[in-house]
Amino acid sequence: MDKIELKYQLTALIDGELADKSKAAEIKKLIEANPDLQREYDILRFTKSLVQNKCAFHSAPKKLKQRISKKIKPVENPLPQQLEFLKSIFSKPAFAISSAVILILIAIILVLNQSSKNEITELASKQLGSENMFIQAASNFNSILTGKLIPQILTDDADNIKKFFSANGVKYSTQIPTCEQWKILGAVVLEAGGEKFAHHVYSNDKGKIIYLFQVDESCLNKSEAIKLSEDMMKYLDEGNCYITIKDDRTTLMKKMDNNICAIVSNASKTEIENLFCSL
């Protein structure tokens, strides 16, 4: 089999178009036995993932839908369900004063609880500047999707990636979580402010990507190269998992051992939350 024919067979294997199972098994054996062929296969698979993502259907942003809906038919903003309940109770003239006091206290608790939730939601808006880890993670993810940032090593072996990080100047211990139905694609080491930082990527058979950027907590806010707001650091130090969505991208912040991890993906929020928040 010449090189051109072999490349056609690799492409057919990746696209699931090799109907002959014995032929597919033969190609897989050739890939496993030949490192150059394995690299070619990984690059083709990675390229397919990028193309699938760039050509995927994207619905209109939620805010745009809301603006259009308001112009078509303005909708009154109903009271929250809890406050509607209070309104119906207070409309009864024979309602006891003592019970009214209790309900007022409940209303205050609900308002304070909502305020706390709003503060957590606003953590993303407090991450500012190109040196901020949250901002860098989003930028790097976009660079991966556009092909501007590609792995320096293609491997699905977690130990090999850890060795790669160590050999290329990453001075802290790294975490490579195992994600069910996701395959490690590769890794890259990037330098900022004289420090080397670890980044690795997963992909699945649907063409989705997970990018994980991890930094030892001691590195954050101690140099101009990498930062994170103090309230976000405090929130993660308390064992919380922060997750937000913007432009169909899910960003999750999580502390794993001594490392602060920024995870960005075009997979669903629920799937990313289930994969990483329990770690």
C-alpha positions in Angstrom: 0.0 0.0 0.0 1.6 3.3 -1.1 1.6 6.5 1.0 -1.3 8.2 -0.8 -3.5 5.1 -0.6 -2.6 4.8 3.1 -3.6 8.4 3.8 -6.9 7.8 2.1 -7.4 4.8 4.3 -6.6 6.8 7.5 -9.1 9.5 6.5 -11.7 6.8 5.8 -11.0 5.2 9.2 -11.4 8.6 11.1 -14.7 9.3 9.2 -16.1 5.8 10.0 -16.2 5.0 6.3 -14.2 1.8 6.3 -17.0 -0.8 6.1 -14.5 -3.7 5.9 -13.7 -4.5 9.5 -10.7 -6.6 8.6 -9.3 -3.7 6.6 -10.0 -1.3 9.6 -8.2 -3.7 11.9 -5.2 -3.9 9.6 -4.9 -0.1 9.4 -5.1 0.2 13.2 -2.3 -2.3 13.6 -0.2 -0.3 11.2 -0.9 2.8 13.2 0.1 1.2 16.5 3.3 -0.2 15.0 4.5 3.1 13.3 5.0 6.3 15.4 5.0 8.5 12.3 1.8 7.0 11.1 0.3 7.4 14.7 1.2 11.1 14.6 -0.3 11.5 11.1 -3.5 9.8 12.4 -3.6 12.1 15.5 -3.1 15.2 13.4 -5.9 14.2 11.0 -8.2 13.4 13.9 -7.4 16.8 15.6 -8.0 18.6 12.3 -11.4 16.9 11.9 -12.4 18.0 15.4 -11.5 21.6 14.6 -13.5 21.5 11.3 -16.5 19.9 12.9 -16.5 22.7 15.5 -16.0 25.5 13.1 -18.8 24.2 10.8 -21.2 23.4 13.5 -24.6 25.1 13.7 -24.8 27.9 16.3 -28.1 29.3 17.4 -28.7 33.0 17.9 -27.3 34.3 21.3 -29.8 34.2 24.1 -29.7 38.0 24.6 -30.5 38.6 20.9 -33.5 36.2 21.2 -34.7 38.1 24.2 -34.4 41.5 22.5 -36.4 40.2 19.5 -39.1 38.7 21.7 -39.5 41.9 23.6 -40.0 43.9 20.3 -42.6 41.4 19.1 -44.6 41.3 22.3 -43.5 43.0 25.5 -43.8 40.7 28.4 -44.6 41.8 32.0 -42.0 40.7 34.5 -43.8 38.6 37.0 -42.8 38.4 40.6 -40.6 35.5 41.6 -42.7 32.5 42.7 -41.8 33.0 46.3 -42.9 36.6 46.3 -46.1 35.8 44.4 -46.9 33.4 47.2 -46.3 36.2 49.8 -48.5 38.5 47.8 -51.4 36.1 47.8 -51.1 35.5 51.5 -51.0 39.2 52.4 -54.1 39.8 50.3 -56.1 37.9 52.9 -57.4 40.5 55.4 -57.7 38.0 58.3 -54.0 37.1 58.1 -52.4 36.9 61.6 -49.7 39.5 62.4 -47.4 37.0 63.9 -47.5 34.9 60.7 -46.9 38.0 58.7 -43.7 38.8 60.7 -42.5 35.2 60.0 -43.1 35.6 56.2 -41.3 39.0 56.2 -38.3 37.3 57.7 -38.5 34.5 55.0 -38.7 37.2 52.3 -35.5 38.9 53.8 -33.7 35.5 53.8 -34.7 34.9 50.1 -33.5 38.3 49.1 -30.2 37.8 50.9 -29.8 34.4 49.3 -30.4 35.8 45.9 -27.9 38.6 46.5 -25.3 36.0 47.5 -26.0 34.1 44.2 -25.6 37.3 42.2 -22.2 37.9 43.8 -21.0 34.4 42.7 -22.4 34.9 39.2 -20.5 38.2 38.9 -17.1 36.6 39.7 -16.5 36.2 36.0 -16.9 40.0 35.4 -14.2 40.7 38.0 -11.6 38.8 36.0 -9.8 41.6 34.0 -6.6 42.0 32.0 -4.6 39.9 29.6 -2.6 38.4 32.5 -5.7 37.1 34.2 -5.9 33.2 34.2 -9.6 33.2 33.4 -9.1 35.5 30.4 -6.0 33.7 29.2 -7.9 30.3 29.3 -10.7 31.7 27.1 -8.2 33.2 24.6 -6.1 30.0 24.4 -9.3 27.9 23.8 -10.2 30.2 20.9 -6.6 29.8 19.5 -7.0 26.0 19.7 -10.2 26.1 17.7 -8.8 28.4 15.0 -5.6 26.3 14.8 -3.3 29.1 16.1 -2.4 27.0 19.1 -1.6 23.3 18.5 -0.3 20.6 20.9 3.5 20.2 21.0 3.0 16.6 21.9 0.2 14.3 20.6 -0.4 11.4 23.1 -3.3 9.9 25.1 -1.0 8.7 27.8 -1.3 10.8 31.0 2.1 9.8 32.3 3.8 10.8 29.1 2.1 14.3 29.4 3.3 14.7 32.9 6.9 13.8 31.8 6.6 16.2 28.9 5.5 19.0 31.3 8.4 18.3 33.6 11.0 18.0 30.8 9.9 21.4 29.4 10.2 23.5 32.5 7.0 23.2 34.4 8.1 23.3 38.0 4.9 22.2 39.7 3.1 18.9 40.0 0.4 18.5 37.4 -3.0 16.8 37.3 -4.3 14.8 34.3 -7.9 13.8 35.1 -9.4 10.8 33.4 -12.6 11.8 31.6 -15.1 9.1 30.6 -15.8 9.1 26.9 -13.1 11.7 26.3 -9.6 11.0 25.0 -6.5 13.0 25.9 -5.3 14.5 22.6 -2.0 16.2 23.6 -0.4 19.0 25.5 1.6 22.2 25.2 3.8 24.3 27.5 3.5 28.1 27.3 5.8 30.6 28.9 4.8 33.9 30.5 6.9 36.2 32.6 9.7 33.6 32.7 7.5 30.9 34.1 6.4 27.7 32.2 2.7 26.7 32.5 0.9 23.4 31.7 -1.9 23.1 29.2 -3.5 19.9 27.8 -6.5 19.0 25.6 -9.1 16.3 25.4 -11.4 15.5 22.4 -14.4 13.2 22.0 -16.0 11.4 19.0 -18.4 14.3 18.5 -15.7 16.7 17.6 -15.9 18.6 20.9 -12.8 19.9 22.8 -11.9 20.3 26.5 -8.9 22.5 27.2 -7.4 22.5 30.7 -4.9 25.1 32.0 -3.4 24.5 35.4 -1.2 26.7 37.6 0.2 26.0 41.1 -1.7 28.3 43.5 1.6 29.7 44.8 2.3 31.2 41.3 -0.9 33.2 41.1 -0.8 36.9 42.0 3.0 36.6 42.8 4.1 37.9 39.4 2.7 40.0 36.6 2.5 37.0 34.4 -0.5 35.2 35.8 -3.3 36.6 38.1 -6.7 35.8 39.4 -9.0 38.0 41.5 -8.9 37.5 45.3 -12.6 36.7 45.6 -12.3 34.0 43.0 -9.3 32.6 44.8 -11.2 32.6 48.1 -14.2 30.9 46.4 -12.1 28.1 45.0 -10.0 27.7 48.2 -13.3 27.0 50.0 -13.7 23.9 47.8 -16.3 25.5 45.4 -16.5 24.8 41.7 -17.2 28.0 39.6 -18.9 27.5 36.2 -20.2 30.0 33.6 -21.3 30.1 30.0 -20.5 32.7 27.4 -20.8 32.5 23.6 -21.6 28.7 23.7 -18.4 28.1 25.7 -18.4 26.6 29.2 -15.7 27.9 31.5 -15.1 26.0 34.8 -12.7 27.0 37.6 -11.7 24.4 40.1 -8.9 23.8 42.6 -7.3 20.3 42.3 -4.8 19.6 45.0 -2.5 22.7 45.0 -3.4 23.7 41.4 -5.9 26.2 40.2 -7.5 24.8 37.0 -9.3 26.7 34.3 -11.3 24.4 32.0 -12.9 25.7 28.8 -15.0 23.6 26.4 -17.6 23.7 23.7 -19.4 20.7 25.3 -22.5 21.1 27.4 -22.3 22.8 30.8 -23.9 19.8 32.5 -21.3 17.4 31.0 -18.3 19.6 32.0 -19.8 20.1 35.5 -20.3 16.4 36.0 -16.7 15.6 34.7 -14.8 18.1 36.9 -16.8 19.4 39.8 -16.6 16.1 41.7 -12.8 15.8 41.4 
